[in-house]
Amino acid sequence: MRVLGIAENISASGKLIVRCSGRVHLRIGQKVFLNGKAVGKVHDVVGPVSRPWVLVDVGANPQALVGKELCVR
């Protein structure tokens, strides 16, 4: 598992906003994990290439993930 970053906020559309902590190769639809358990999928990647934000579709209760460190495979 590679660290994706820390979940910082929730967008107006209900997506979790994660600031990438480094260079991570991502694909739209790629699963996102918390403690080894899948919690959502990459919806979009926005911002500068050096340190983008990732919008993650987590379904129900995105507020519970704010402040948590998320990972990808």
C-alpha positions as CSV (number, residue, x, y, z in Angstrom):
1,M,0.0,0.0,0.0
2,R,1.1,3.5,-0.8
3,V,0.0,6.6,1.2
4,L,-2.4,8.7,-0.8
5,G,-2.6,11.6,1.7
6,I,-4.8,13.1,4.5
7,A,-8.5,13.6,3.9
8,E,-9.0,17.4,4.4
9,N,-12.5,18.3,3.6
10,I,-15.8,17.4,1.8
11,S,-16.8,19.0,-1.5
12,A,-20.2,20.5,-2.2
13,S,-21.0,17.3,-4.2
14,G,-20.2,15.1,-1.2
15,K,-16.8,13.9,-2.4
16,L,-13.9,13.6,0.1
17,I,-11.0,16.0,-0.7
18,V,-7.6,14.4,-0.1
19,R,-4.3,16.3,-0.5
20,C,-1.7,14.0,-2.1
21,S,1.3,13.6,0.1
22,G,3.7,12.8,-2.7
23,R,3.9,11.4,-6.2
24,V,1.3,8.6,-6.5
25,H,0.2,7.1,-9.8
26,L,-3.6,7.2,-9.8
27,R,-6.4,6.0,-12.0
28,I,-10.0,7.1,-12.0
29,G,-12.0,4.4,-10.3
30,Q,-8.9,3.1,-8.3
31,K,-9.9,1.9,-4.8
32,V,-8.9,3.9,-1.8
33,F,-8.2,2.2,1.6
34,L,-8.2,3.0,5.3
35,N,-6.5,0.5,7.5
36,G,-6.5,-2.1,4.7
37,K,-10.3,-1.8,4.1
38,A,-11.6,-0.3,0.9
39,V,-13.6,2.9,1.7
40,G,-14.1,4.5,-1.7
41,K,-12.8,5.1,-5.2
42,V,-10.9,7.9,-6.9
43,H,-13.4,10.2,-8.7
44,D,-11.1,12.9,-10.0
45,V,-7.7,14.5,-9.7
46,V,-7.3,18.3,-9.7
47,G,-4.7,20.9,-9.0
48,P,-1.0,21.1,-9.7
49,V,0.8,18.0,-10.8
50,S,3.4,18.3,-8.1
51,R,0.8,18.0,-5.3
52,P,-2.8,17.5,-6.5
53,W,-6.0,17.1,-4.7
54,V,-7.9,13.8,-5.2
55,L,-11.7,13.7,-5.0
56,V,-12.8,10.4,-3.5
57,D,-16.3,9.0,-3.8
58,V,-16.9,7.3,-0.4
59,G,-20.7,6.9,-0.5
60,A,-22.1,7.3,2.9
61,N,-20.7,9.4,5.8
62,P,-17.6,11.1,4.3
63,Q,-17.3,13.2,7.4
64,A,-16.1,10.2,9.4
65,L,-12.9,10.1,7.2
66,V,-11.8,13.7,7.5
67,G,-8.4,13.9,9.1
68,K,-7.6,10.2,8.3
69,E,-4.6,9.0,6.3
70,L,-5.8,7.1,3.2
71,C,-3.9,4.7,1.0
72,V,-4.0,3.2,-2.5
73,R,-2.5,0.0,-4.0
